[in-house]
């Protein structure tokens, strides 16, 4: 079996890991083994964080919509049900933006939702 020394491939792989570990604390940015563990963990945290970000934004939008609905004396769930019955298909991101920046338009949506429920 031929002997394999892995010269440039190993060096490139290690350089890539150490580049990703740039800015980490002490040996985690200097020594390959510590850097490899830290980079793997940080990539995992990044992946998980990208998933959590979507959940957190959706819950933020729901809180904003709910606050505006309570000011108009309707619950969030009744408002969303009324929107569905009225045939208005706006997502929560747009509704939250309207509740925050355009209260007049949002109050007209609330009126339409209340009419659809009645």
N, C-alpha and C positions, 0 to 999 in steps of 0.2 A: 504494500500500500504506500502511495507517495506521501511524503512529509508536507504538511501545510503549515505555514507560519502566519498567515492572515495579515501581513503587514499593513497595507494601506486601508483595507476594509475595516479592520479593528480600530485603527487610529481615527478614521472618519466617523465611525459609530460613536466612539468615546468623545470626540470633539463635539459632535451633535448634542450629546447628552449634557456635556459641560456648558455648551452655549445656552441650552434651555435652562440650566441651573444658575445662570448669571443673576447676581443680586441676592442669592440665597445666603444664609448666615453661616459664617465660619467654614467648616470642612464640607458642608453641603454644596458649596460652589467650587471647591478646589479638588476634592478627592473623588475619584470616579464612582466607587461603590456607594458612598454616602449620597453623592449627587444623583445616582441612578434611582435610589429609593425615594429621594425627595421629589424628583421629576415625575416618577410614576404616580406618587401620591398627589402631586399638584395637578397632573393631567386628569386624574380621577375626580378631584374636587372641582376642576373646571367643567368637566362633563356634567357632573351632578348639579353644579350651579346654573348651568344653562337650562336645565330642566326646571329647577326651582324658580328661576326668574319668571317663567311663564305663569306658574301658579301664583306667585306673589303679585304680579301685575293684575291678573284676573281678580284676585281678592281685593286689591286696591280699587279697581273699577267698580266692583260691587259695593264697596263701602261708600264711595262717592255718589253712586246712583241712589243707594239706600238713604243717604243723608238728605239728598234733594227731594226724594219721595216723601220722607217723614215731614219735611217742611211743608209739603203740599197735602199732608194728612192722608197718605196712602202708603201701604207697606210695599216693600220691594217686590215681594212675591206676587202681590195683587197687580202691581204695575206691570211686571213682566208678563203675567197672564193676560192682562188687558191689551198689551202690545201685540201679543201673539194672536188674540182674538180679533184685533183691529186689522191684522194683516201687515203690520209694520215690522219689517225685518232689518233692524239696526243692531249691530253687535255691541257688546258691553263697552268696548273701547271708545266707540263713537258716542254712545250715550253718556259715558262718564265725561268726555270732553265737552259735550253740550251742556251737561249739568254744571260744569265748572266755568265755562267761558261764555255760554249763551243761555242764561236762565229763561229768557222769554220763549225761545224755541222749545226748551225742555218742558216748560209749563204747558205749552200747547200739546206736546206729546202726552203729558199726564192727563190733560182734559180728554184727549182721544181715547186713552186707555180706560179712563173712568166711564166714558160713554159706551165703550165696547162691553164693559162689565155689567152695565145696567140693563 
